Amino acid sequence: MTILVTGGAGFIGSNFINEWIEQVDEPVINLDLLTYAGNPDNLREIAGSPQYLFVHANICDGERVGELLDRYEVRALIHFAAESHVDRSISGPQSFVQTNIVGTSRLLDAALPHWRKVSDFRFLHVSTDEVFGSLEPDEAPFVEACTYKPNSPYAASKAASDHLVRAYGQTYGLPVLITHCSNNYGPYHFPEKLIPLLINNAISGKDLPLYGDGRQVRDWLYVADHCRALRMVLAEGKPGQTYNIGGSAERQNIEVARTVCAVLDDVRPRQDGRSYGDQIVLVRDRPGHDRRYAVDTTKLRTELGWEPLQNFDAGIEKTVRWYLEHPDWVASVTGGTYREWVARQYA
């Protein structure tokens, strides 16, 4: 049997596949359209593995997906593929509707007839805590049963895809699983997101932009801990259920920036002797910016025995060192249209 991963050339998907090939003796098919954030170099080390097959295709091509499911006797579909950057969803929401909503519906339609032939099939949908909206400073973290209150086009598109996945489980009996993760960080993270953006800008001598007052709070999850949780949910999760995955590491964005700068001050000091923290600047806040996200992971811990293994400070140091050790990768993904988009955003 085989698993099929959508969006496996992206950040979390590529980490998942790399670890899967290393730890699990089962083939994996990576279906990815290779949009701006999809990078085959993320999977260079396993590209020649007999366990690995890359397919360049669009998740909206339901016929192609169905062919792959049947031809390779796929026992599980793990759905990472998504447009995921909030800023991009504000400036261009339609691509988020097309990929995150229409694409998910096409996958579900392809999965239905396949499941009727492969009885132990599972459809694992990887979602986000942003579907729940924003928390007040003293409010308890989100639990799986919280009401959906998405505040950005990105979050709304993920909420819609969640509802579709759940509906296919309820209506047709498709064995679906949904996970809601907090903010991930680690290797292969595209440098439009906060932590890799801070690292890349810092060593390039650029400003380190933080929206508003920089006091927005996020729960940070090291990507390897996320991938391990997903493997456990796939293996032991109960179909029809949702599971929160978080790192129990709530930090204000400005705290994250200062932590990154402190690591850089230690491992690659500035030539002028000043701290990278001097490069932190506050910029105009984005519309509808959620103040705080955090998830309660009690269900995942008690039912499946998962715990995050990476603490935040050590995880940040590992992440900073990875980016410093992979300048060619950073250069390859920050060229051309990406640089133009960043220039427009922070002009």
N, C-alpha and C positions, 0 to 999 in steps of 0.2 A: 504494500500500500504506500501511498504518497500523500504529502500535504501540499497545498497550494497557497502561496502567500501573495497578496496583492500589495503593490507599493514596496516591494522588498529592496529597492535600491535607495530608498529614503533613509532618514536617520534611524528611527526605531526599527523599521523593517529590516534594514541591513544588519543591525546589531542582533536582531532576533535570528536571522538566517545564519550569520557567522557562528553564533553560539549553538544553534541547532545542529549544524554540520559537525561541530566539535564534540557535542555531547550526546547526540541521538543518532542511532543507526537506522535512518529512514530517509528516503529521497525527498527533496523539496523543489517545487517549481516556483520560480519568481516571475510573476506577471507584473510588468511595470511599463508605463508609457515613456518614462525618462523625461519628465518635464524638468523645469529649472532646478528643482531640489533633488531629483533622482540622479544618482551618480554610480555608474558601474564600478568605479574605483573603490567604492566602499566594500566591494565583495571580491577584490582582486585575489586575496589569499586563498579563496575557496573556488574560484572560477573554474579551475580544472578538475574539481572533484567529480567523481562519477555519481555522487549523490545529488548534484546540483544541476538544474536546467533553467536557463533564462529565456523568457518569452517576452518579446517587445510587443505589447498590445495594450489596448484601452479597456478599462473595466466596463465601459459603456457598450462594448462589443459582446453582448450576451451570447451570441452564437459561438464565438471563439472560446469564451469561457466554458460553455457547455461541452464543447469538443475536448478541451483539456481535461475537464473533470472525468469524462467517460474514458478517454483514451488511457489515462494514467491511473485509473481506479483510485481517485483522490478520496481519502477518508476524512479530510478536514480542510476547510477554507479559513484562513486567518486574514482578516480584512484590515490592512493598514492604510491602503491607498486613500489619500485625501488631500485637498487643499487645506492648509492648516494655519496660515499666518493671518492674525486678526487684522493687521494694518492693510494687507492686500485685500481682505474681504470688504473693508470699508471703501476702498477705491474702486474695486471691481467685483461685486458680489455674484455676478452671473456664473463665473467659472466655478464658484463654490457650490452653487445650486446644481450645476451640471455634473460635477465630479462627485460631490458628497451625497447628493440626493438621488439624482438619476442613475449615477454609477452604482450605488448600493442597490437600487431597485433591480437593475439588470443582473447583478450578481445573485440576488435572491431568486429571481425568475429562473436563472440557469441552475441554481442549486436544487430547486424543488424536484424536477424529474430525476436528477442524479441521486438524490437522497432516497427516492423510492426504489432505486436499484442497489444502493449501498446503505443498509439499515443502520449501521453504526456511525454514519456521517455526522459531522459537527460543523456549524457555522459560527466562528468566533469574530465578533465585531468589536474592534478596538476604538473606543470613544474617549471623551474628555470630560473633566469635571466642569468645564465651562458651560455645559448644557444647563447647569443648575443656577447660573447667575452669580450674583455677588453676595458675600457674607459681610455682616457687620463685625467690627473688631471683637466684640465679646460673644458672638454667636457660635454655637456648636458647629463643628465641621459637618459637611454634607454626608448623609447616609444614603444608601441605595434607593430608599423610598421617597426622597425629597422631590418636591414639585419642580418641574422644568421651568426655568425663567431665563432663557438665553438673551443676552444683551448685544451681541454683535452678529453680523451676517454669518460669520464663521460658526459661532456657537449655535445659531438657529439652524444652519444646514446640518450640523452634527446631531442636533436634537431631532430633526426630521428623519435622519437616517436611523437613529435609535428607534424611533417609533415604527418605522417600516420593518426593521428587524424583529422587534417584539411582535408586531402584528402578524408577520409570517409564521412566527412560532405559535401564536394563539389561534390563528385562523386555519392554518394548514398542518400544524403539528411539526413543522421544521425544527430540528433540534438546534436552537440558537443559544448563544452565550454573549453577553455584553459586558465589557469592562470600561470603567471610567477612571482614567489615570490623571494624576496631577502633573505639574510641569516636569518634564524629563530634562536631563543634561548628561553629557558624556561624549565619547568619540563620534565623529562623523555628523555632528549637528550642524546644519546649514547656518552660516553666519549672519542671518537676518534675525535670529532669535537672541535673547538677551545675553546669555553667558558667552557663547562664541563671538558675538558681536563685540562684547567688552574686551575679550582677549585680543581679537584681531585689531581692533581700533587702538588699544593701548600700545601694543608693540609697534604699530605703524605711526605713533605720535599724534593720533587724532583724538577728538573729543569723545568722551564716553557719555552718550546721551541717555538721560532717564526722563521718562514722561512725568509731567506735573511736579509734585513734591518728592517723588521717588519713594513714597511710603506705602505703595501698593504691596500687598502681602501675597506670596505664593508658597505652596507646599512643594518642595523640590525632591525629585525621585531620580536616583541614579539609574541610567538606562538598563544596566545589567540586572538590577533588582526587578525592574519592570518585566524584562524578558523572562526571567525565572518565574515570576508570578503568572505570566501568560501561559507558560508551559504547564503549570500546575492547574490553572483553570481549564485548559484544553483537556488535560488528562483526567481531572477529578471533579470539575465543576458540574453542577446540575443543570441540564438543559432548561431553558426558560428563565434562568436566574441572571442577575447582574452582580458584579463585584467591583468595589472600589479598590484602586491600587494607588497608594501614596507613600511618600518617604518619611512622614512625620517630621518634617524639617521646614517649618514655616519661617520665612525670612522676608523682610522688606526688601524691595529692589535695591535700595541704597545700601543695605547691609550686604547683599550679594555682590554689588559692585566693589565695595570696600574689601570684601574677602578675596575676590579675584585680584585686586590691586595689591593686597598684602602678599599673596603668593608670588606674583610677578616681581614685586620689590625684592623678594628673597631669592628667586631662582634666575631672574634676568633683570638686574637693576638698571634703571635709566642711567645714561652716561653722565647726566648733569647732577646726579645724586639726589634728585627730588623723587617724591613718591608718584606712582601712577595715579594715585587718588586725586592729584591736582588736575587731572584731565577730566574729572567728572563734571558734567554740566546738566542743568535741568532745562528741558525743552517743553514747549507747549503740549499740554495733555491731549491725548487722542479722544475722539468722541465716544461716549458710552463706556469709558474705561472702568472695568470692574475693580472694586477696591481690594477684595480679598477672596482667595480660593483656598479651601482645605477639605480633605476628605477623611472620613472615619473608615478605617480599614478593619474594624472588628470582625466583620463577617469573613473576610479573607483569612484573617489570622486564626479564628476559631474553627472554621469549617475545613480549611485546607492546610493550616499550619504554616502559612507563609509569614516571614518577617523580613524587613529590609536589612541587608547586611552591610551596606555602605553608609557611614555617617557623612554628613554634609561637608565638613571641613576637609576630610581626607578625600572625598569624592571630587571636590573642587580642585584640590592640588593635582590629583590624577588627571583631571580634564585639562587643566592648564598645561601640564607637562606634555600631554598628547598633542595639543595644538602646536606647541613649540617644537615638537619633534617631527611634525608633518607639515612643514611650510609649503611643500609642493602641492599637497592636497588642498590647502587653504587657497593658494593662488589659483588653482584650477577652477574652483567653484565661486570665486569672487570676481571673475572677469566679466567684461561685456555688459549685457543688459542688466545684470545684477547691480553692478556699480552705478549704472545710470539710475536705477530705481532707488537705490539708497540715497543718491545725491538729491533726488526729487523729494524724498521723504524728510530729510533733515536739512533742507535748504533754509 
